[in-house]
Amino acid sequence: MKLWKRFVLFIFIVFAYLLIKEFLVLFQAAKSVHPAAAYTLVAVLLILTGYFILVPLVSIIRLPKTYGPTRNPDQIQTIIEKRIKRFQKNPYLSRQGFDFNSITPDRAGYDRAIEALQPAVKKLHKRYVTQVFYTTAIAQNGFLDAVFILVLSVNLIRDLFVLYHGRVSGRDLAVIGRLVFQSMLIGGSEGVEYAMDEVFSKLFSGSMKGIPFASKVLGSLADGFVNAALMTRTALITQSYCEMVFIESDRALYPAYKTVTSATRILISDLVDRIGDEVRSMARRKAGEAVLVTVNPVGYIISKAMNRMADGSETLSPQQREWMRETSDVAYNPFGFLAGKVRGLFRKDRETLDLF
């Protein structure tokens, strides 16, 4: 067991190294523009991250403690009665006009109260999982992915606790926090590539052939899906803490891999369907490049000019040349550029995947 823990620790150390590397890449890209831009970027990230993390954390801590699941079968009825009593003060159920007088203080009455909360729970899951999917699919840096995962996870957990009108104990909160930290390291390291072939290659099949940057798009979407799955897992575990009254061990709180992936596909299905429609539409027209030039003529002209500057100017440093070329790609085709960066990170980190 100790050997296994050491192996897991080693894996997360590798992920942490990759995350730090992604931050340095982002910092160097900003510094190549101007030294002040790099430090401004760091200041903005610290301010925004602090605000969107510290404020929700304070809100979580200020919430009343609820009664977590027990391992003692004799305490099940006591936990149910305490939770039903807490639900009577639940703002969401009160706004929905839930009739607490019609339920009995037993498992059947408790299940009715939990069922009344499910529409709001599903909305929260869909909202945050979808946000993680498209933000990390667009983001071009593993460090930014980690920031998105951390910020959105903390806010999701807060909103779930507010919905259930109570947070878990300090010990259980630390367990959930560790899960968020692990998700942040995994998602930020860009260390999972299998989802590309498993999900999106099959989803779009031959419809991607008419698009010049098809593999880049798939890589970007796969990265977003992996991060969305990590968010789904956090949401389901937090929900289990709030709803389950009896567990034989902590394993009962953790959903199976198939449950997580299936739930993730359902939560982001609307957005993925729209992406698929656009992909198939572009493939039918067989004019991916022409469409880009038509809808973005200014970006096309600027990108060509910047490429000439990068190739012909002797006053630019290698870092500035690289930044110029990347900026031209953003101007010409922002989505293709973002997806391409994700694919490049997958290639760089392929050795990390072999550890699994």
C-alpha positions in Angstrom: 0.0 0.0 0.0 2.9 2.4 0.8 4.4 1.6 -2.5 1.2 2.5 -4.3 0.9 5.8 -2.4 4.4 6.7 -3.3 3.6 6.0 -7.0 0.5 8.2 -6.8 2.5 10.9 -5.1 5.1 10.7 -7.9 2.4 11.0 -10.6 1.1 14.2 -9.0 4.6 15.6 -8.6 5.0 15.1 -12.4 1.6 16.8 -12.9 2.6 19.7 -10.7 5.9 20.1 -12.7 3.9 20.2 -15.9 1.5 22.8 -14.4 4.4 25.0 -13.4 5.9 24.6 -16.8 2.7 25.8 -18.4 2.7 28.8 -16.1 6.2 29.7 -17.2 5.2 29.3 -20.9 2.4 31.8 -20.3 4.6 34.1 -18.3 7.3 34.0 -21.0 4.8 34.7 -23.8 3.6 37.8 -22.0 7.2 38.9 -21.2 8.1 38.6 -24.9 5.6 41.3 -25.6 6.8 43.5 -22.8 8.2 42.8 -19.3 5.5 44.9 -17.7 2.9 42.7 -19.5 4.1 39.6 -17.7 3.9 41.1 -14.2 0.6 42.7 -15.0 -0.7 39.2 -16.1 0.5 37.7 -12.8 -1.2 40.6 -10.8 -4.4 40.2 -12.7 -4.4 36.4 -12.2 -3.8 36.8 -8.5 -6.5 39.4 -8.0 -9.1 37.5 -10.0 -8.3 34.1 -8.7 -8.2 35.4 -5.1 -11.6 37.1 -5.5 -13.3 34.1 -7.2 -11.8 31.6 -4.8 -11.5 33.4 -1.4 -15.0 34.9 -1.5 -16.7 31.5 -2.2 -14.5 29.8 0.4 -15.6 32.3 3.1 -19.2 31.7 2.0 -18.8 28.0 2.4 -17.2 28.2 5.8 -20.0 30.5 7.0 -22.7 28.0 6.0 -24.1 25.8 8.9 -22.7 22.3 9.1 -25.0 19.6 7.9 -25.1 16.0 9.0 -22.8 13.8 6.9 -23.4 10.1 6.0 -22.8 7.7 8.9 -21.1 4.3 8.9 -23.3 3.1 11.8 -26.6 1.5 10.7 -28.2 2.4 14.0 -27.8 6.1 13.3 -29.5 6.2 9.9 -32.9 7.2 11.3 -31.3 9.9 13.5 -29.5 11.4 10.4 -32.7 11.3 8.4 -34.6 13.2 11.1 -31.9 15.8 11.5 -31.6 16.4 7.7 -35.4 16.7 7.3 -35.4 19.2 10.1 -32.7 21.2 8.4 -34.5 21.0 5.0 -37.5 22.8 6.7 -35.3 25.9 6.6 -34.1 25.3 3.1 -34.6 28.5 1.0 -35.0 26.7 -2.3 -37.6 24.3 -1.0 -39.5 27.2 0.6 -39.5 29.1 -2.7 -40.8 26.0 -4.5 -43.7 25.8 -2.0 -42.6 22.3 -0.8 -45.1 21.0 1.8 -43.1 19.6 4.7 -46.2 18.7 6.6 -47.0 16.1 4.0 -43.8 14.1 4.6 -43.0 11.8 7.4 -39.6 11.7 9.2 -38.5 8.5 7.6 -36.6 7.3 4.5 -39.6 7.8 2.2 -40.1 11.4 3.4 -36.4 12.1 3.1 -36.3 10.7 -0.5 -39.2 13.0 -1.4 -37.3 16.1 -0.2 -34.1 15.0 -2.0 -36.2 14.4 -5.2 -37.6 18.0 -5.0 -34.0 19.3 -5.0 -32.9 17.3 -8.1 -34.0 19.8 -10.8 -31.8 22.5 -9.3 -28.9 20.1 -8.7 -29.0 19.1 -12.4 -29.0 22.7 -13.5 -25.9 23.4 -11.4 -24.1 20.4 -12.8 -24.9 21.4 -16.3 -24.0 25.0 -15.8 -20.5 24.4 -14.4 -19.6 21.3 -16.4 -20.4 23.1 -19.6 -18.4 26.2 -18.5 -15.4 24.0 -17.8 -15.8 22.2 -21.1 -15.8 25.3 -23.4 -13.4 27.5 -21.4 -10.7 24.8 -21.2 -11.2 23.8 -24.8 -10.6 27.4 -25.8 -7.7 28.1 -23.4 -4.3 27.6 -24.8 -2.3 27.0 -21.6 -2.5 24.2 -19.0 -2.0 26.7 -16.2 -5.2 28.6 -17.3 -7.0 25.3 -17.5 -6.0 24.7 -13.8 -7.2 28.1 -12.8 -10.6 27.6 -14.6 -11.0 24.2 -12.9 -10.1 25.5 -9.5 -12.4 28.6 -9.7 -15.4 26.8 -11.1 -15.0 23.8 -8.8 -15.0 26.1 -5.7 -18.1 28.0 -6.9 -19.9 24.7 -7.8 -19.3 23.3 -4.4 -20.5 26.5 -2.7 -23.7 26.6 -4.8 -24.4 22.9 -4.0 -23.9 23.5 -0.3 -26.2 26.6 -0.5 -28.8 24.5 -2.3 -28.7 21.8 0.3 -28.6 24.5 3.0 -25.5 23.2 4.8 -21.9 22.2 4.3 -20.1 19.1 5.2 -17.8 18.8 8.2 -14.3 20.2 8.2 -12.8 16.7 7.6 -15.1 16.0 4.7 -14.5 19.5 3.3 -10.8 18.8 3.3 -11.4 15.5 1.4 -13.4 17.4 -1.3 -10.7 20.1 -1.4 -8.1 17.4 -2.1 -10.2 16.1 -5.0 -10.4 19.6 -6.4 -6.6 20.0 -6.1 -6.1 16.6 -7.9 -8.5 17.6 -10.7 -6.6 20.9 -11.0 -3.2 19.1 -11.4 -4.6 16.5 -13.8 -6.5 19.0 -16.0 -3.7 21.6 -15.9 -1.0 19.2 -16.8 -2.8 18.3 -20.1 -1.9 14.8 -19.2 -4.8 12.9 -20.6 -5.1 12.3 -24.4 -7.2 9.1 -24.6 -10.5 11.0 -24.7 -9.8 12.3 -28.2 -10.1 8.9 -29.8 -12.7 7.6 -27.3 -15.2 10.4 -27.7 -14.8 13.0 -30.4 -13.1 10.9 -33.2 -16.1 8.5 -33.1 -18.6 11.4 -32.6 -17.6 13.3 -35.8 -16.1 10.3 -37.7 -15.6 11.2 -41.4 -17.2 14.6 -41.2 -13.9 16.1 -40.1 -12.1 15.2 -43.4 -13.0 18.4 -45.1 -11.6 20.7 -42.4 -7.9 21.6 -42.6 -7.4 21.7 -38.8 -9.6 18.7 -37.9 -7.1 17.0 -35.6 -6.5 20.3 -33.7 -10.2 20.7 -33.2 -10.5 17.2 -31.9 -7.6 17.7 -29.5 -9.1 20.9 -28.1 -12.5 19.3 -27.6 -10.9 16.2 -26.0 -9.1 18.4 -23.5 -12.3 20.2 -22.7 -14.1 16.9 -22.2 -11.5 15.5 -19.8 -11.7 18.6 -17.7 -15.5 18.5 -17.8 -15.3 14.9 -16.6 -13.1 15.9 -13.7 -15.7 18.6 -12.8 -18.5 16.1 -13.1 -16.7 13.8 -10.7 -16.3 16.6 -8.1 -20.0 17.5 -8.5 -21.2 13.9 -8.0 -19.0 13.3 -5.0 -20.1 16.6 -3.3 -23.7 15.6 -4.1 -23.2 12.2 -2.5 -21.9 13.8 0.7 -25.0 16.0 0.9 -27.6 13.2 0.1 -26.3 9.8 1.3 -27.2 8.9 4.9 -25.2 5.6 5.2 -22.0 4.4 3.7 -19.9 1.3 4.5 -16.7 3.0 3.4 -15.6 6.2 1.6 -15.6 4.2 -1.7 -19.4 4.5 -1.7 -19.1 8.2 -2.3 -17.0 7.9 -5.4 -18.8 7.3 -8.7 -17.6 4.7 -11.2 -15.6 5.8 -14.3 -18.5 4.9 -16.6 -20.9 6.9 -14.5 -18.7 10.0 -14.7 -18.1 9.8 -18.5 -21.8 9.0 -19.2 -23.0 11.9 -17.0 -20.5 14.3 -18.7 -21.7 13.4 -22.1 -25.2 14.1 -21.1 -24.4 17.4 -19.5 -22.5 18.8 -22.5 -24.5 17.0 -25.2 -26.3 20.2 -26.3 -23.1 22.1 -26.9 -21.4 19.1 -28.6 -24.3 18.6 -30.9 -24.1 22.2 -32.0 -20.3 21.9 -32.6 -21.0 18.7 -34.6 -23.5 20.5 -36.8 -21.0 23.3 -37.5 -18.3 20.8 -38.3 -20.5 18.8 -40.7 -21.7 22.0 -42.3 -18.1 23.1 -43.0 -17.2 19.7 -44.3 -20.2 19.7 -46.7 -19.1 23.1 -48.1 -15.5 21.9 -48.4 -14.5 25.4 -47.8 -13.0 25.7 -44.4 -10.3 28.2 -45.4 -12.7 30.2 -47.7 -15.1 30.5 -44.8 -12.4 31.9 -42.5 -11.2 34.4 -45.1 -14.8 35.5 -45.9 -15.9 36.1 -42.3 -12.6 37.5 -41.1 -10.9 39.4 -43.9 -9.2 41.9 -41.6 -7.7 39.0 -39.6 -6.6 37.4 -42.7 -4.7 40.5 -44.0 -3.2 41.2 -40.5 -2.1 37.6 -40.2 -0.3 37.6 -43.5 1.4 40.9 -42.6 2.6 39.6 -39.3 4.0 36.5 -40.8 6.0 38.6 -43.2 7.3 40.6 -40.3 8.3 37.5 -38.4 10.1 36.1 -41.5 11.8 39.3 -42.7 12.6 41.5 -39.7 16.1 41.2 -38.3 15.3 43.3 -35.2 13.0 40.7 -33.6 14.3 38.1 -31.1 13.4 34.4 -31.6 10.8 34.7 -28.8 9.3 37.7 -30.5 9.2 35.9 -33.9 7.4 33.0 -32.3 5.0 35.3 -30.6 4.4 37.2 -33.9 3.6 33.9 -35.7 1.3 32.7 -32.9 -0.5 36.1 -32.8 -1.0 35.9 -36.6 -2.6 32.5 -36.1 -5.0 34.0 -33.5 -5.9 36.8 -35.9 -6.6 34.4 -38.8 -8.2 31.5 -37.0 -8.6 31.9 -33.2 -10.3 28.5 -32.7 -7.9 26.6 -34.8 -5.0 28.2 -33.0 -6.3 27.3 -29.6 -7.0 23.7 -30.6 -3.6 23.4 -32.1 -1.9 24.5 -28.9 -3.7 21.8 -27.0 -2.6 19.2 -29.5 1.0 20.5 -29.2 0.8 20.1 -25.4 -0.4 16.6 -25.8 2.6 15.7 -27.9 5.0 17.3 -25.4 3.5 15.5 -22.5 3.2 12.1 -24.1 5.9 10.6 -21.9 3.7 11.4 -18.9 0.9 9.4 -20.3 3.1 6.3 -20.4 3.2 6.4 -16.7 -0.4 5.1 -16.7 
